[in-house]
Amino acid sequence: MRRFLLLYATQRGQAKAIAEEICEKADAHGFSADLHCISESDKYDLRTEAAPLVVVVSTTGNGDPPDTARKFVKAIQDKTLPGDLLAHLRLELVVEPWINGLWAALEKHFASRRGNEMNSAVAMASNPSRRTEPVTPEVSHIDSQVGLLRLDDSGRRDSEVSEQNVVNRGPSSVWIADFESSLTQSAPPLSQASLNIPASPPEYLQVDLQEALGQEESHAPVTSVDPVFHVPVSKAVQLTTNDAVKTTLLIELDISKTDFSYQPGDAFSVICPNSDSEVERLLQRLQLADRREHRVFLKIKADTKKKGAALPQHVPEGRSLQFLFTWCLEIRAVPKKAFLRALAEHSSDGAERRRLQELCSRQGTADYNRLIRDARACLLDLLLAFPSCQPPLGLLLEHLPKLQPRPYSCASSSLSHPGKLHFIFNIVEFSSHTTAEVRRGVCTGWLATLVEPILQPNARADGEKAPAPKIYIAPRTANSFHLPGEPSAPVIMVGPGTGIAPFIGFLQHREKLQEHHPAGHFGATWLFFGCRHKDRDYLFRDELRHFLKCGILTHLKVSCSREAPAGEEEEAPAKYVQDSIQRHGQQVARALLQERGYVYVCGDAKNMAKDVNDTLVDIISKEVGGGKLEAMKMLATLKEEKRYLQDIW
C-alpha cells in the first residue's frame, strides 16, 4: 500500500471527522493513511518524513489554531526555519472537490516517485560508486508533496463526500404532481433516481450496561478543559424590552473566591448540559429509560473493520447513561451523512430506509442541506421522523460528538468590577423540525432557565431572595483581542447587538486607566453599535451615554435596522454598522492609516463581518486613491500587525 501521513487539528471534532473520512476511503483508492492528531508529535516526525503529508485543520476565534495545534504552530514558527517552509500551501474551503482531487494528487506523486526510483536504479547500476543522500522533506503544493485542508472558523464544510455505492430504487412508480420534499418524503427526480451513497461506516464499539448497585454518582461534568471553576451567579438582568425581537440577558458571576483572571477582550467557556426534557425524550425513544442509571462500559469490537478504532475520549468509563446524554454527548449535533447512512442500516421500513439513503446520497445533497443542515435537525428529530429506525447504543456513541463548552466574551473590566465577571447573550430560539415546539439554544436556554428566579426586573415579588445558582466556567487560551499597548493609538470598535460585549469591557477599563493617569495621552475611541429599535434593544444605552459624556468614548455611532426617520427633514439613521462606517469613512481611514489606529470587529461572521470588511476596503481605497486590490493588501497588513482584529462567530 502507498502510505501517506494524515494529520488533523480540531477544536470541535469536525476536522477529525473529515480526516477519519479520508482515512476510511484511502483503502478503496489503493492508499494507506497513517492517521494522527497533530498534537501526537511522538508518533510522527516531519523532519524525517518522506511520504506525502496531508493536514486537515480548522480555525477558531480570531483565526487562531485549534487547541490541539498550538504546540505544532509554535514549532513551525521557529525563526531558525527557512522562511519559505510553508510558502506553497493552498488553503481550500470546499471539502468534496478537495478530497476528490486528493487521490489524483497522490497518484501523481507516487507515479513520479516510481519514475525517479527507476531512473535512480539505472544510474546506480551504471555507477555502483554512487551513494544516496538523505531526503529532506519538502513542503509544497498539493500537486507535489503536501495538501492542507482548512475549514472556516465554525468548522463547517460546504459539502459532503459520497462513495460509489449505487442503490437502485427498483420499479419506477407513477409520476405524481411536483411537490416540495420534506424530511420524510422526497419528490421527483430524487425519488426516482439511482443513488450514490457513502459506504456504510464499520461499527466498532461494544457496549456493556451494568446496574449501578446503589453507587452514588457525581454530577460534576467531566471535561478535558482545565482548570474549571464552579462559581455563583450574583446577578442576572434582562437588557431588552419584552417586545424586542430577541431577548438579551446580562449575567454577573462572582469569581472573588477563585483565581480566575481575565482582561477585557478575553473569552471564557461555560460548561453546559443538554436539556433534561430532550434527554428524557431521547431515552424514551431509544427504549432505554428504565436503564438510565446503568453504568456504561465500552470496548472495541474484536471483529471490527474500522482502521485505528479507538474508544471515544469524551465518553468516560463507568458513568450512567443519563450522565452521558446530559453532560458528554452533543445530542443536538446536526448528523453527518455517514451517521444517516448508518441509521438507514437500522431502519426496518423500506420507505424510511430509502429516504435516509436519499438524504446521505450525492443526489440528495440539496435535500440534506435544506432539511438537515440548514434546519439544524438533530438525532431526536430523525428518530421521531423515522419510527422504524432502531439504532444500537454503540452506534450513537460512535457518531455523537463531544458536548462542547460554549464560549462567551467578557463584558466587563476587573478594574471596574473587581471579583466579578459579566457576559451577555441572546436567548437562541428556533422551531423544532419535527414538532410544533420552539426550541432554545443548548446553553442559552439552560442559562435563561437557571437564572429565572433571580432575573431583574422580574425577580420574586415576595421579597425573599432566591438562592444563587452556580455554573462551571473555564478560561480560554490567550488571544490578541485586547486594547492596544500604546493608549494614544485610536481605537475603532464595531459591535452590533451582543457584539458590543468586549467593548463595554474596553471602555470600563479605559475609564479606570484615565482616572489613574489623568495626565496621560489617550487616543480617540469610536464605537459603531447596531440594534433593531432604539427603544427595545439598544444595549447599555445609559452606560454608553455616560462614557460619551465623560470623554471616555469620543464617537458613538448607532445604527437602527428597523427604524425610519421621525420627520421628513431628519436624516434617516444608518441601517447597519457598515453604513455608518461608510458615512464616516474618511475619518476612519485616516485614523487607521495615518494615526496607526486599531479596528476591532465583534459579532456575526456570515454577514456583518464580511460587509464591514468590504466597507473598510472601500473607504481605504478611496483614501489612498488606489484600487481595491491595494486596499485589500493594506487590510491584510493591518491583520498581520494585529491592528485589525475580529472576534466573530
Disulfide bonds with the S-S distance in Angstrom:
none
